[in-house]
Each structure stands twice: as structure tokens, then as C-alpha cells.
Amino acid sequence: MSEPQPTAKRKKPRGIARLIAGRCIACGARCQSACPVNCIEMNDAGEPIVEAPKCIGCQKCVKICPATAMDMYFTAEEQQILAELATSAAPVEDETDPEAAALSKKLSEYKGVWVFIEQTEGEPARVSWELLGVGKELAVKLGVELCAVVIGDGVEPLCVEAFAYGAQKAYLVDAPVFRNYRTEAYVEACCHLIETYKPEVILMGATGMGRDLAGAVATRVGTGLTADCTGLDIDVKRNLMQTRPAFGGNIMATIMCDKFRPQMSTVRPNVMPMAARNEEARGTIVREEFTVPEENILTKVIEIIRDTHGKGSVDIAGAEFIISGGRGMMGPENFALLQELADELGGVVGASRSAVDAGWMPGDRQVGQTGKTVRPKIYIACGISGAIQHLVGMQDSDIVIAINRDKSAPIFEVAAYGIVGDLFQVVPAITKTIRELKQKKS
């Protein structure tokens, strides 16, 4: 008695690409550049013309079109085959794209979310702990470990501290050559770890050190890097959705690196909320015996000179109360009104970019995309219209109070309390009221 022969698999039709009338936005021939068989030509209007006999149904033109102006067309014969397959119990063989399959296999080799723990002479940067907070959320969505990367000399205690802020594992590269930050040495260490353990996501602070290191590492490993992100998330295809201001801060763009790994982002200090600390948390320390010969490093640290700020310099990034002025202040002498209010509240005076560019306030007081990102308890915006460049630097304040003559100013959209009026009358009135309340209390 002969054994039953296995049922042959039927191939599923792939269809032919076509243009949907009225939808093309003439984006610049993206569909044509994506076609692997050169079956798309562009007409004078910048619209695609598909040579149907040459189309292989790979759908790359459909996927890349930003206006969803392309779809797949099935002939009557193909539609009949699809209908039969839908009602048949016979196995169906989907044609696979070799290029897509190879890419999928390559990307699947990378797992884990890494946060670079920035330190200077053993003192960690606060932004590293902030990144562990958002990194934990990303790791949960991806179903992977959250890992800290600690590089330095005698910095093992930072691994334990990283566990307290949510890291499950810490990769430690500890050697005298890493005592002071030097680009060449740290790049070699980071690339060694990446090549060995293949992380899926790497986050670094958008500080002087982080920006320098992230760019060099991304270039070396051949991957993408999005700088100064204000939001991070994961899509259904495990891509890191990196949101940042674009076009001079006029729009918010979400960028994805869908064909390369690791996916790298830098995030400015005070953008992400501080991770909760758990002193009882424990993790695994992976010690990498890796070093770089001193003679291979061109940069030598002769002396460290600490930046001593002048008497009038303040750190607005850590302030709990900030009173900021913009173009509506009309001149540098009027910032004295804001200083009086700041003194009563125990806060500091900030400024918008326009005020700094006009020379009314020093650059270290600037709040915004090209200034500092702040998260105070109370942020009072005086004479600031609320351009997106400024909003990205202060929109995460606990309470925003806006004072502006223009009732339609964008700043009111993010304000918890808005005062439409003359700041030269409103601010002194608020200062006077606070003084009176403090006197009564005393």
C-alpha cells in the first residue's frame, strides 16, 4: 500500500503595483528609486508610470510612498487564485523577498537596551539615570534586558548605582587608560562591546561627552544616530521611534533607523523624568578585560581645569522656580522686574532665544532647543510668544504660568494658568502680593 503523497504548495500571487489616481504628491521619485527591477518611470508631472510586465510584486514602491498613492493590483486570474486559496485547506507558499529575509535575520541578532553611564572622575551625570528610566520602558516593550555601560577607572560602584535606577545588567570596562574621557579610547571600548554583545538600542546623554562619543561610535559601526530627542517609543516592528524638533524647531519629526542596528539616540538632560531609585535592586556585572594601549591614543590629558562660573552665572537647569523673559521685555533693563520676582520666590531668571540673541541676557540663561531644557516646579513665561523652539525646552515644567498681551500666543496652549495683560503691570503686582503674604506669615 503506497503512502499518500504530500500536497504541493501553491504560490500566492504577488500582484502588480499601480498608481492611485489623484494621490501622488510628486515627492521626488521615491518609488522609482526603491524599485529593484527598474519598472517605474516618472512622467513630466513627477508621477510614476509602472511597466506592468516587468513588475515582480515586491511592494517596495508601495511601502516607501509617503502619500499611500501606490497599491497592488491583481488580474482576474490572480483574483480567482486568491479566492480558491482562501477556501482551500492546501498549504500556501508566500514568495519571500531574499533581501528582506536577509535584513530580518541581521536585525534579529541584536537584542537589549543599553544606556551609557556618563561620568567624570567617578561622578555620574544625572542624565544617565534619567535615561535608565525611559530605557526601562523601552526594554519592557521589546521584551529585553535593560543594561548599563560603565567605562572608566575604578568606577565599579556606578554599576551598583545603575541597578538602583533600573538596570538589570552592567557591562564594565575598567582600566587606567579610561580614567579621563578621550574620544579614541572610549570609542574603542564601546565598539568592542557592541561587536561582542550586539545591543538593539543605545541611549546617551546629549552632553558634550555624549554628543562627541555617540557620533563617533555611530560612524564606526555604520548605523544611524538621532540627536537631541525629546520622545522615544517602540513601533510594532521593534523600531525605535525617535522624536525631535526639525526644520529649525518648526515641526516635531519622528525618525526611525529600520535597516541598521544598533539604533542610537542622544537625549538632552532634564527631558526625561528621573527614574525611581530602589536601593534593594541587584543586577549582573559583566567585566570586560579590554584596554587600549596608551601609545595608540593621540590625545593626552596634561591638566584638568574646572570651569568656575562667574558671580552672575546660574544653573537654570536645576532651578525649581524660573521666571523667563522674551522679546516682550522690550530691553535688558526690564529684566530687573523678573529678578525681583525671582528673589521673592527663591528662583532664577531665564530667557528665550530672542532675548539672548538681542544681548539682553547671557547665553547660560537661555531656555529652549538651542539652550537648556528645564523641568521646574513653576515656570513663569513673561512676554514669550511660545515658538516651538522654546516650548521643547520647558513644556515638561510642573506648572506653566504665561503672561502675554496676545491672547492667541502659542504659549497659552501649554500654560496651566494664563494672564492676558501688560507684563509691566502684572509682574510688579505679583511681586508685591507675594511680599505682603510673606510679611503676614512672618
ChimeraX attribute file (.defattr): number of C-alpha atoms within 10 A of each C-alpha:
attribute: neighborCount
match mode: 1-to-1
recipient: residues
	/A:1	3
	/A:2	4
	/A:3	5
	/A:4	6
	/A:5	6
	/A:6	7
	/A:7	8
	/A:8	10
	/A:9	11
	/A:10	13
	/A:11	14
	/A:12	14
	/A:13	18
	/A:14	17
	/A:15	19
	/A:16	20
	/A:17	25
	/A:18	20
	/A:19	18
	/A:20	12
	/A:21	9
	/A:22	8
	/A:23	12
	/A:24	18
	/A:25	15
	/A:26	14
	/A:27	12
	/A:28	11
	/A:29	17
	/A:30	16
	/A:31	24
	/A:32	21
	/A:33	14
	/A:34	17
	/A:35	19
	/A:36	13
	/A:37	11
	/A:38	13
	/A:39	17
	/A:40	24
	/A:41	15
	/A:42	15
	/A:43	9
	/A:44	6
	/A:45	9
	/A:46	14
	/A:47	23
	/A:48	23
	/A:49	15
	/A:50	19
	/A:51	14
	/A:52	15
	/A:53	8
	/A:54	12
	/A:55	20
	/A:56	16
	/A:57	20
	/A:58	20
	/A:59	20
	/A:60	17
	/A:61	26
	/A:62	22
	/A:63	14
	/A:64	17
	/A:65	18
	/A:66	15
	/A:67	12
	/A:68	15
	/A:69	21
	/A:70	23
	/A:71	16
	/A:72	16
	/A:73	16
	/A:74	15
	/A:75	11
	/A:76	9
	/A:77	10
	/A:78	15
	/A:79	14
	/A:80	12
	/A:81	15
	/A:82	16
	/A:83	11
	/A:84	12
	/A:85	16
	/A:86	11
	/A:87	8
	/A:88	10
	/A:89	8
	/A:90	14
	/A:91	12
	/A:92	14
	/A:93	12
	/A:94	12
	/A:95	12
	/A:96	9
	/A:97	12
	/A:98	9
	/A:99	8
	/A:100	12
	/A:101	10
	/A:102	10
	/A:103	14
	/A:104	12
	/A:105	10
	/A:106	13
	/A:107	17
	/A:108	12
	/A:109	12
	/A:110	18
	/A:111	20
	/A:112	20
	/A:113	28
	/A:114	29
	/A:115	28
	/A:116	25
	/A:117	26
	/A:118	24
	/A:119	20
	/A:120	12
	/A:121	13
	/A:122	17
	/A:123	10
	/A:124	17
	/A:125	15
	/A:126	15
	/A:127	25
	/A:128	24
	/A:129	30
	/A:130	23
	/A:131	28
	/A:132	33
	/A:133	22
	/A:134	20
	/A:135	28
	/A:136	23
	/A:137	16
	/A:138	22
	/A:139	21
	/A:140	12
	/A:141	14
	/A:142	20
	/A:143	12
	/A:144	15
	/A:145	19
	/A:146	26
	/A:147	29
	/A:148	29
	/A:149	23
	/A:150	26
	/A:151	29
	/A:152	24
	/A:153	17
	/A:154	15
	/A:155	21
	/A:156	19
	/A:157	10
	/A:158	23
	/A:159	26
	/A:160	19
	/A:161	18
	/A:162	28
	/A:163	25
	/A:164	21
	/A:165	22
	/A:166	24
	/A:167	28
	/A:168	19
	/A:169	21
	/A:170	26
	/A:171	21
	/A:172	24
	/A:173	24
	/A:174	21
	/A:175	17
	/A:176	12
	/A:177	17
	/A:178	22
	/A:179	18
	/A:180	19
	/A:181	19
	/A:182	18
	/A:183	18
	/A:184	16
	/A:185	21
	/A:186	22
	/A:187	19
	/A:188	17
	/A:189	20
	/A:190	20
	/A:191	17
	/A:192	14
	/A:193	18
	/A:194	19
	/A:195	10
	/A:196	9
	/A:197	14
	/A:198	19
	/A:199	23
	/A:200	25
	/A:201	22
	/A:202	23
	/A:203	25
	/A:204	26
	/A:205	29
	/A:206	20
	/A:207	17
	/A:208	8
	/A:209	16
	/A:210	21
	/A:211	18
	/A:212	14
	/A:213	22
	/A:214	26
	/A:215	19
	/A:216	18
	/A:217	22
	/A:218	20
	/A:219	11
	/A:220	12
	/A:221	15
	/A:222	12
	/A:223	16
	/A:224	19
	/A:225	22
	/A:226	22
	/A:227	21
	/A:228	23
	/A:229	23
	/A:230	21
	/A:231	15
	/A:232	19
	/A:233	16
	/A:234	16
	/A:235	11
	/A:236	8
	/A:237	8
	/A:238	15
	/A:239	20
	/A:240	24
	/A:241	21
	/A:242	25
	/A:243	20
	/A:244	21
	/A:245	19
	/A:246	12
	/A:247	8
	/A:248	11
	/A:249	18
	/A:250	11
	/A:251	12
	/A:252	17
	/A:253	15
	/A:254	18
	/A:255	17
	/A:256	19
	/A:257	17
	/A:258	16
	/A:259	15
	/A:260	18
	/A:261	25
	/A:262	27
	/A:263	25
	/A:264	26
	/A:265	28
	/A:266	23
	/A:267	27
	/A:268	24
	/A:269	23
	/A:270	23
	/A:271	24
	/A:272	21
	/A:273	16
	/A:274	17
	/A:275	19
	/A:276	13
	/A:277	15
	/A:278	13
	/A:279	11
	/A:280	7
	/A:281	15
	/A:282	17
	/A:283	16
	/A:284	14
	/A:285	19
	/A:286	13
	/A:287	13
	/A:288	15
	/A:289	9
	/A:290	13
	/A:291	16
	/A:292	16
	/A:293	8
	/A:294	13
	/A:295	8
	/A:296	9
	/A:297	13
	/A:298	10
	/A:299	13
	/A:300	10
	/A:301	9
	/A:302	6
	/A:303	6
	/A:304	7
	/A:305	6
	/A:306	6
	/A:307	6
	/A:308	7
	/A:309	9
	/A:310	7
	/A:311	6
	/A:312	6
	/A:313	12
	/A:314	15
	/A:315	12
	/A:316	22
	/A:317	22
	/A:318	14
	/A:319	18
	/A:320	18
	/A:321	22
	/A:322	32
	/A:323	24
	/A:324	26
	/A:325	32
	/A:326	25
	/A:327	20
	/A:328	19
	/A:329	21
	/A:330	13
	/A:331	14
	/A:332	15
	/A:333	10
	/A:334	14
	/A:335	21
	/A:336	11
	/A:337	18
	/A:338	24
	/A:339	20
	/A:340	19
	/A:341	23
	/A:342	20
	/A:343	12
	/A:344	13
	/A:345	17
	/A:346	13
	/A:347	20
	/A:348	23
	/A:349	26
	/A:350	34
	/A:351	30
	/A:352	30
	/A:353	25
	/A:354	17
	/A:355	25
	/A:356	22
	/A:357	13
	/A:358	13
	/A:359	12
	/A:360	20
	/A:361	23
	/A:362	15
	/A:363	19
	/A:364	16
	/A:365	23
	/A:366	28
	/A:367	27
	/A:368	22
	/A:369	22
	/A:370	17
	/A:371	19
	/A:372	23
	/A:373	26
	/A:374	25
	/A:375	25
	/A:376	23
	/A:377	14
	/A:378	18
	/A:379	27
	/A:380	26
	/A:381	27
	/A:382	30
	/A:383	26
	/A:384	28
	/A:385	24
	/A:386	19
	/A:387	16
	/A:388	19
	/A:389	21
	/A:390	25
	/A:391	20
	/A:392	23
	/A:393	25
	/A:394	24
	/A:395	21
	/A:396	20
	/A:397	23
	/A:398	13
	/A:399	18
	/A:400	22
	/A:401	19
	/A:402	29
	/A:403	28
	/A:404	22
	/A:405	17
	/A:406	16
	/A:407	14
	/A:408	11
	/A:409	17
	/A:410	16
	/A:411	26
	/A:412	23
	/A:413	12
	/A:414	18
	/A:415	19
	/A:416	11
	/A:417	13
	/A:418	18
	/A:419	17
	/A:420	15
	/A:421	15
	/A:422	15
	/A:423	22
	/A:424	16
	/A:425	9
	/A:426	15
	/A:427	19
	/A:428	15
	/A:429	13
	/A:430	12
	/A:431	19
	/A:432	14
	/A:433	12
	/A:434	15
	/A:435	15
	/A:436	12
	/A:437	10
	/A:438	11
	/A:439	9
	/A:440	8
	/A:441	7
	/A:442	6
